[in-house]
Amino acid sequence: MVRKETAMRLPPQHRGLEVKVPSFFRCPISLDVMRSPVSLCTGVTYDRASIQRWLDSGNTTCPATMLPLPSTDLVPNLTLRSLIAHWAASAASRSPTSASSSASRTSSPASLLRQVAAPGADPAPALRELAAYLSDDDVDDFEKNALVVGAGRAAETVASVLRRRGEEACGAEAAEAAARVLAAIVASDGIEDAGKKRVAAALAADAAASAASLARVMRAGSGLEARVDAARLAALLLANADAAGGAAESPELLAELVRLIGPVDEKGTLDAAAVGAGLSCLAAICCGSGSGSRGRAAAARAEMVRLGAVPAAARALRATADPAASALALRVLECAVGCAEGRAALCDHAEEAVPAVLGKMIKAGRDGAEAAVAVLWAVCHRYRDRRAADAAAAADGGLTKLLLLVQSGCSPAARHMAMELLKIYRVNAKSCLAGYDSKTTHIMPF
């Protein structure tokens, strides 16, 4: 009975092995054999995925000791990981399933990388096998890291394929396969941060070529998943201060990012993953993150507006229930109304856009709320567009949300803008009464 319980708790690649598992190989949270052991500042080691979920849930203590954590840094326990890998290999060598498992792989990862780097050959088939290998939960994280972080130099080799210029016959397929491999590295919890940084550096080595290839994958990719993978890599590229300017200047990339946050079918359905990836990139571009030039950032914002980013962001804002995505959409709109074209685009869609901004003001976190009030202040107060002001005054609960923002812990600038926006309701008593739908007693600030 004990032997059966032990086998059931092994990770997928070790299941079926009737062996005794050393207790210190198990994660204190999941009780499974650790795939990527990391240590907290308390000295306790956990599996990376388990402790990350614990921290992401808002916990600030060590699960084993319940001591407060002055730091939440996760330090890879390389010694323990090596011991687990050695134990797993030894146990697997005694298992009758090990031979069939090895035979199922047609090529080793190292040989696949050599095929990718071979001049004149089509790298797409080898890249697809590499993507499957890196996405396979049955592959040990130690092997994946050896390929990416170690001597394998997978990130650099694969990124060089993505950066190739030209539209040769295998170019589109190879670029998509390369993007899939790099996205698998970035998305894997078991691959160390050093590997993900190598992906970012490899893309930034030629930011313009990387941006063009990613735009091509987003335009002609075989499916939505490939387009989302390319957008996530674009976000990684835009986060690099030295490369962001070159990426942001790509009109093809801007056009595909705007298209990504739009409907995915004739019914007007939006995909949450696509919207989140697209908005993340657009927010980085239009806010001039790392661009190094205000002029280039302004040009990128104007181009985004021309491509339809304002109505697309407003539509995503109305459709999403994710606070993080709402905050990103509000940041895009905040940056867009910084130029005349952006303000005109928002006011042209005021009846839909303004209520959407007000509706998510309290649901998008502090950053989202301050972006929302900045959008409304720009079009309703500073530039006094009548369409926007009327839409704000007519929106259900608009007054209540502004009052809540004033009474919250927002910044002085946001509070000042909200106070000035409240004058919209002061002018129209009927709108004031209609908008004041809260039963809480407030003191009017005028």
N, C-alpha and C positions, 0 to 999 in steps of 0.2 A: 504493500500500500504506500509505504514511504517512497519507494523507488518510482512508482507511477506519479506521485505528486511532484517529485523532483523533475521528472521529464516534462511534465506539463508546464512547468514554470520557466523552462528554457526559452530563449528567443527562437524565432522560426528556423534559423539555420542550424540550431543545435537540438531541435526537438527530435524525439525518437531515440536519443542516446540514453541508455539506462546506466547513468553514472551518478556519483555523489558529487554535488556541487559545493565547493568550499563556501562557508557562510559569508566571508568578506568579499566574495564575487557578486553578491546580491545587492541590489539597490535597497536602502532602508525604506523607501516609499513604495515602490512597486513589488518588491521581493523577487523581481526577475534578475537574471544575470545581466550585469551592466554592459551596454554596448559602447557607451562613450563616457567613462567615469570622469567626473570633475569634482573638485573639492571646494567647499566654502571656507570662509575665513575662520570658522570654528574648528576646522580640521576634519570634518565629516565628509565622506565621499558619497556622491549620489550619481545616478545615471542622468546625463544632461537633460534629456527630454522630460524626466519626472520633476527635477528640481526647477526647470524653467517654467513648467506649468504651475508649480507651487508659487514661484515669485510673480508670475504674470497674474495670478489671482489676487495680488495685493498683499500677500503675507510678507512680513518683515522679520521673521524669526527663523532659526534653524529648526527644521522639522524633528530632528532627532533629539536635540538638546533643549529646544524652545528658548534658546538665548537670542537676544536681539542681534541683528546683523548690522554692524557699522558699515559693511561693504557687501554688495551682492555680486562681486566679481567671481566668475567661475574659472578655476585654474585646472586645466587638463591634468589628470593623474596618469602620466605616461607609463610609469612603472607598473601600476595595477593593470592598465590596459594591455601592456605587453604580456603580463602573467595570464590574463584571461585569454588572450589570443593564443598563447602557447598551450594552455590547458584545453581550449576548444579544438585546436589542431590535433593534439594528442588523443583526445577522446574521439574525434571524428575518424582518425586513422584506424581505430578499432571497430568502427561501425560499418556494417555491410552496405549502408546507403552512401558511404563516402565515394566509392568508385563511380556509381551512377551519377552522383552530383558533379564530380569532376568531368565526366564524359559529356555532360550536357552543355558545357561551354565549348564553343567552336574555336575560339581564339582567346589568348590571354590578353588582359588589358594593355600590357606593354606592347604586344604585337599589333594590337589595334591602333595604338598611338603611332607606331611606325608606319602603318598603312596610311594614316591621316597625313603624316608628314611627307610621304613619298611623292616626289615631283611627277606630274603628269597623270597621276591616278585619280580616280573619282573618290573623294573622301567620304561621301554621304553614307554608304553602307557601314563602314567602320564607325562613323560617328553615331549612327543609330544604335549600333551594338553597345557603344560606350555609354550612351544615354540610358539604355536599359540596365546596364551594369551598375551605374551610379544611382539609379532609382530603385534598385532591387533591395528590399529590406532584408533579404537573406544573405546579402554580402556583408562581411564584417567591416565596421567603420575603420578599423586599423588598416585594412587593405585599401579602402577608398582614400584615406589620408596619405598613404604611401604613394598613391598615384598622383594626387593633386598637390600635396605639400612637399612630398619627398622629391626623389630624383626624377619622377615621371614627367614633371613639368606639363601636366595635362592642360592647365589653364592657358599657358602661353601658346602651346601647339594648336589648341582648338580655336583660340581667339585669332590666331594668324589666318585661319581659314575664313572666319567671319569677316575679317578686314580686307580680304581679297577684292580687288576692284574688277569690274567687268560683268557682263551678263552672259557668260558662257552657259552651255546647255545644262551643266550640272550645278551652276552657280546658285540658283534659287533653292534647290533641294539641299545642297551642302550648307548654305547659310542657315536654313531652318534647322537642320540637324545639329550644326554647331551651336546655335542658340539654345537648343534643347539641352545639350550637354552642359553648357555654362549655367543655365537656369537650374539644372539639377544640382550642381555644385553649390550654388548660392542658397537653394531651398533646403538643403540637407542639414538636419540638426547634428548629425554625426561628424560632419567635416569641420575642422577647426577654422576659426576666424582668419587665420593666416592664409588658408586656401581661398577664402572669399575675397580677401584683399588682393590676392594675386589675379583673380578674375577681373576685379576693378582696374588694377594697374595695366593688365593686358589690353583691356578695351580702350583705356585712355592713351595707350601708346600711339594710336592714330584715331583721335576722337571723331574726325569728320568721316573717315571710312567706316568706322564702327556704327555711327549714327545712320549713314546711308544704307548699310546692310540691314540694320535693325528695322529701318523704315520699309525696306523691301520685304522682309519677313512679315511685317505687320500688314503690308498691302496684298501680298500674294501667298500668305501662309496657308497650309492645308486645312486649318481649322482655327477656332477661337482660342484654343489652348496655346497654339504656337504664337498667336498674336499677343496673348497675355505674357508669355515667357519673354518675348522680345521687349515688351514695355517694361517689365521688371528689370531687365538688363539695362534698358535706357535710363531707368531711375538710378541705377548704380553708377552709370556713366555721369549723370547730371550731378550726383553727389560729390564728384571729384572736382575740386575747385579749379584745377588747371585745365580740365577737359570740358567743363560745363559750357563754356562760351562757344566752342566749336560745335558741340552737339545742339545747342539751342539755336544756332544759325541755320540748321537744316530745315528748309521749308517742307520737304517730304516727311520728315519725322513729325513736325508740328501737325501737318494735315492728318497723318495716321493716328496721332494721339487724340485729336478732336473726334475723329471717326470712331475710335475705340470706346469713347464714353457715350456713344449714340446707340440707337436701337440695334439689336442683333437679328431681328426678323421683321416681317411685315406687320406684326401685331404691335410693334413698338416696345417689345420687351428689352429691358436692360439687364446685362449680366453683372452681378456684384463684383466678381473678381476683375473683370475688364474695366469697370467704372473706377474701382479703387486704384488699379495700376495706372490707368490713364490720367486720373486726377492728380495722383502723386507726381507724375512727370510734369504735367502742366503747371502745378503749383510751384515746383522747383524752377521751371523756366520763367514764368511770368513774374516771379518775385526776384528774379535776377540772382538766384543762388549761385555764387561762385563764378558769375560771368566775367567779372573783372572790368566791366564797362557798363555804365548806366545807359549810354547810347545804344549799345547792343541789346541790353535788356528791354529798353523801351521799344526798339524795333521788333523784338520777338513778341512783346505783348500786342503791338499793333497788328502783326501778322496773325496771331492767334485769334484776335477779335475778327479780323477779316474772314478767317476760315470758319467762324461760327462758334467759337468757344463759349461765348456768353449764353446764348440760348441752350447750348448743350449742357453747360454746368448748371443752369437753372433747372433744366429737365431732370438731371441726375439728382439735384437737391430735393426736388419734389418726390422722386421715386425711392430714394434710399432711406433705410431705417438705421443705418450704421452711423454712429456719432463721428467716427474718424473720417469716413467718406464725406459726411456733411461739412465737417470742418475744412477739408481740402477744397470742396466746391466753393465754400464761402471765401476762402483765401484766393481762389482763382478770380472770383467776382470782385473782390476787394482790389486786386491788382488791375483788373480790366477797367474799372471805373476811374483809374488814375489817368486815363487818356480820353480825349473827347470821343473817339470812335467807340470806346467801351461803354461810356455813359449813354451815348445815343443808342447802342445796341440793347442795353438793359432797359432804357426807357421805352423803346419800341415794343418790348415784351413786358411792360410794367405790370399788366393785369395778372400775369402768371408769375413773373420773377419776384416782385416785391412781396406778395404774400408767402412765397416759398422761403424767402430770406427771413421774414418775421417768424414763420412757423418753426424754423430750425434754430432760432436765436438762442433758446434756453436748452436745446437738446444736443448741441455740438461742442460742449465743453467751453472753458473760458476763452481759449484762442478763437474758437468758432464764433462765440458770442461777440467778441470784440471786432472780428472781421465783419460780422453781420451789421453791427451798428455803424461801422465805418462805411459800408456800402450804402446804407440808407441815408446817412448824413451827407455823403457826397452828392447824391442825386436829388434828395428832398430839401436839404437845407443850403448847402454851399452853392449849388447850381440851380436850385429852385425849379426843378422840372415839375410842371403841374400834373402830368400823368402819373409820375412816381408818387408825389405827395397825396394825390387822390386815392391811389391804390393802397398806400400805407394807412390812410385814415379810414378806409373802408374795410380793411382786413380785420377778421374776427380776432379779438384778443390782443391786438397790436399794442394798445395802451398798457395792458397788464404786463406784457413781456418787457416793455421798456421800463416800467416801474420796478419790476423785479431785478432788472439789470442794474438800475441805479442803486438799489438797496443791497446788491451783491458786492463781492470783493473785487470788482473790476478795476482796471487802471483809471487814474484821474482823467486821462484823455478820453477814454470810452465813456466815463460817467458824464463828462462835459458834453460830448456829442449826443448822448441819450437825452440829457436835459433840454438841449436845443430842439431835438426831434419831438419832444412832448408838446411843443408849441403848436404842432400840427393839430393836435386834439383840442387844444385850448381854443383855437379859432372856431372849431365846429363842435358845438355842444352836443348835437345829436350823435355825431361820430364818437364823441367822448363817452356818452352813456352806452352806446352800442358796444364799444370796444371794452368797456370796463366790466368784464365778465367774472372777475374774482370776488369771492365773498370776504377776502381779507381786507381789513381797514388800512388805508394808506393815507399819508399826508401829501397832498398835491404840492409839488415844488414851485408853484407860482401863485 
